[in-house]
Amino acid sequence: MKRIFVTSKLPGNFLDPLTHDFIVEVCKEVGNPTQKEISDGVESAHAIISTVSDQIDKNIIDAGENLVIVSNYGVGYDNIDIPYATQKGIFVTNTPGVLTETTADLVWALMLAVSRRIVEGDSYVREGRFQGWNLTLLLGLNIYGKTLGIYGLGRIGRAVARRATGFNMRVIYNNRNRYVEAERETGGTYVDFPTLLKESHFLIITAPLNSETRGRFGLGEFKKMRSDAVLVNTGRGPIIRERELAKALREKIIWGAGLDVYEREPEVETELLSLENVVLLPHLGSATRETREKMSEMAVENVRLALSGKVPINLVNPEVLKIRT
């Protein structure tokens, strides 16, 4: 029987049907496995279901001599050495689409939390400091009628933009390519990067991580933004240079920030932890029960198809088909 190695326990019971035809091993019930645990686990595996926290590098791929597929639980796949997996004839898949609306909801949660100082207010009440209404207490920013800037108008970026209609916001975006169809859908306007920085009241990062986006936002960019701007990142952590963001927040170069992902995740820049004008979340973008279970279903289905001799649905390296034929 072919063997499936799962790095972490998946939400739902979608692995159960696989146990009739395959040997299924789950490495961790709780938490993330070490690189050695992953390496040991893939030695005799024909498939691995990994998460975005697992580094599936050349060493891991070489350890899995029988690997047919790396099924990544998540929409991102920068944790996988795609070129090397492709060279070795291994399918790589992800779980796109199902987390779009859920992540867009979280973007708006962060926008509201930062602009209306929700976390600060909650702490203020819990610490017993609330003595009644005060006309200058925890003054925040309006969202309604402001300019929403989006860096990366993919599925999630478009979903964020659609929600802006209810807040009567002007939507601008910057992307590698202009998306005319997305502009019709969202009412957004394409602008160059300097204009995005200059005019956005709320600048949302939903771009993937690549050579162009890595480190794209640093002190130089923050100084070109509005002093009352709010930066939100639910894309990938290394798009922002965190130490420089901490400086920009501390010196009030920008007004605030909301982060769900981090440059050296799970490590967080120490200074950010002491700043009140940033809201920090532990990578909760897709963290609803409904979405995570759908992601489990997709990851498992990709494995089932690959091990049955079929092409998986959510293939991110279609070039592998030429190598496998």
N, C-alpha and C positions, 0 to 999 in steps of 0.2 A: 504493500500500500504506500502511496505517496504521502509525504509528511509536510504539514503546514506548521510553521513557527510563528506565533503571535507574540509580539513584544510586550503588550499590555492587555489586560482584560477589556473586552469591548462592551459597551452598553448594549443591553438587549440580549436575546438568546439566538442570534443569527448564526453563531458557530455550530450550534447543535446539529443541524441537518448534515453538515460536512463530516461529522464523526462516523457516519454510515459508510462513507467511501474513502475517507482519508484519516491518517493519524494527525490529531491536532494537539499541539502543545502550547500552552499559554505561559509565558515566562514570568510575568508579574501580575499579581492580583491588584496591587496598589503601587503607585509610583512608577519610575522609569528604570529600565535595566541599564547596566553598565555596558560599555563597548565589549568587554570580555564576555559578558552574558549573551550579548547578541551574536558575537563571533562563534561562541560555542553552540548556540542554538541553531544557527544556519548550516552547520557542518554537513548534516544529512538531510536538510530541508529542500523541498522542491518549490516552496512558496514561503514568503515572509509577509506578514501584515505588520507594517511599521507605523509609527506616528511621526509627526513633524518634529518631535523632540529627539528622535533616534537618528544618529549620523550613519547613514548607509554609504560608507566610503569604499574606496578600492579594496582595503583590507577585508571588510565585511563581505563584499561581493566575491572576492577570491576564496574566502572561507566557505562560501556556499557553492560548492562545485556543481551541485545539481539544480541550482535555482532556475526556475522558469519565469517567475514573476516577483517583483517587489510591489505589493499593493499598499500604497501610502494612505493612511487614514488622515485626510486633510486635503484642502485644495492646493496648498503650497507643496513644492517638492524640491526646494533648494537644499534640503538636508540629504539629498541623494546625488551621487555622482552619475548623472544621466548619461554623459558620453561613454563612460566606462561600461555601464550596464548595457547600453546599446551595443557597444563593441563585442560584449560577451553574449549577445543575443537574448537578453533578458527583458521581458516586458516590464514597464514601469507605469503604474496607474495612480490616479488620485480620486478624490470624491468631490467634484465640483458641483456648483449649482444649488445644492440643497442647503448650504449655509449662507447663501447670499442675503436673504431677507433678515435672517437672524443676526448676522454681523452688522448689517445696516442699522438695525434697531440699536445695537450696542454703540455704534458711532453717535447716534442721536442721544443716547443715554449719557455718554461722555461729554458731548457738547453742552447738554443741559446741566450736568453735574458741575462742570468747570465754570460755566458762565453764571450760574445761580448759586454757586458755592455750597452745593448740597452737602458734601462730605464735611466741610467745616461747620456748617449749621448743625448737622447731626451730632458731631462731637461737642459743640457748644452746649446743646441741650443735655446730653448725657453727662457732661461734667458739672452740671448744676449751675452754669453761669447765666442761664436765661432768666432775666428779671422782668421781662415784659417788653412790649413793642418799643423799638427805638428807631427814630427816623434815619440814623446813619449806620445801623447795624448790618454788617456783612453785605454791603452794596455790591451788586453784580452787574452783568451786562444783558441787554436785550438780544434776543435772537431774531425776532420778527422783523422783517423788512431789511435785514442785513445782507451782505454778500457772502455767499458760500463758495469757497474755492476747493476744487477737488484735484488732487494729484494722482492720476491713474483712473481713467473712466472705463474700467472693466465692469463686470457684473455687479460687484458690490458698490463701486462708485456710482453707477447708474441708479441703483436702488436707493442710495443715500440722496441723490439728486431728486428723485421722484418725490421723496418725503418733504422736500423743501417747498413744494407748492403750498402746503398747508400753513407755512410760515411766511408766505409772500416774499421769499428770498430771491435775489438775483443769483443765478448759478453761472460760474465760470469754471473752466477746467483746463488742465495741461496734460498732454498725453504724447506718447511717441508719435502717434498718428491722429489726425483729426477724424472724429466719428460723426458724420453728418446724420446718420440714422439715429444715433444716441442723442444728438442735439434736438431732433424733432420729438423724440420721446420725452426728454427731460426739460426742454427749453433752455439748455445750457449753451454757453458761448465759448468757443475755443480761444485761448489767449496764450501768449508766450510765457515762459517761466518767470521772467522778471515782473510781468504784469500780474501774474498769479500771486506772487509774493506781496506786491505793493497794494493790491486792491481787496484781498480777502480779509473779511472780519473773522471768518472761521475757515481754517485751511485743513482739509482732511486728506490724510495719506492712505490710499487704498491700493497703491501700486505693488507689483511683485518685486522681489529682490533680484537684481541682475547687475552687470558691470556699470550700467548707466545710472541706476538708482542708488547703489551702495554709497553711503556717506553724502547723499545729495543735499541734506539739510544740516548746515553747521552755522557757526556764529555769523559768517558773512551773509548768509541767507536770512537769518533772524533779524539782522540789522536793517534789512530791506523791507521787513514786514511792518505792519502797523503796530504802534505801541499798545493798542487795545485788541490785538489779534489773539485768537485762541488756536492752538495747533493740536490736532488729534491724529494719532497713529494707530490704525488697526491693520496696517499692511504687513511690513516686516521691520523688525527692530533696527537692523543695521542701516536702514535708510536715513536714520537720524544719528548724528554724533552726540551721544548723550551728555558727555561732559560739557560740551559747548551749549547744549540746551539748558543744562543746570545754570550755567553762567547767565544766559539770556533771561531766565526766569528770576534768578536772584537779583539781577540788576534792573529788572522791569523793562527789559528791551522789548519783550512781548508780554501780554497780560497773563496768559495761562496756558496749560497744556493738559491733555488727557492721553494716557498711554495704556495700550493693552499688550504691546509687544516691546522687546528690549534688545539693545545692541548686542549684549552678551548673555542672552537669556539662558537660565533663569536669574543670573546676576543682574542687579540693578545698580546704576550709578549711585554711589552712597549719598551724595549731596541731594539728589532728588528726593530721598526719603525724608529729609528734614524740611522740605519746602511745602508751604500750604497752597500755593497756586498751581499745583499739579495733582491730578487724580491718577492713581496707579492701580491697574487691575491685573490679575494673574492669568493673562491670555484666555479670556472668556468669550472671544468672538463668536464661536459656534456653540457655546455652552447652554443649550436648552435640551431638555430630554428628547423632544421630538426630533431635533436636528441631529443630535449625536447618534440616535438609533438609526436614522436614515443613512447616516454616514457608515455605520457598521454594516448595514445591509448592502450598500454599494461596494464596500471594500471586500466583503465576503463573496459577492457575486463576481467581481473581477477575478478573484482567485479561482472560483469554481469553473469559470469559462476557460481560463488559461490552462488549468490542469486537465481539462476535458478536450484539449487540442483545438480550442477556438480562440479567436481574437477577443480580448477583454474590451469592454465598452469604453472605459475612460482612459484610453491609452495616451500617454503624454510624450512617448518617443516612437511615433509611427515609422521612423527610419529603420526600426528594428525588424520590420516586416521583410525588408529586402535581405537582411542578413539571415533570417530564419527560413527563407524560401530556397 
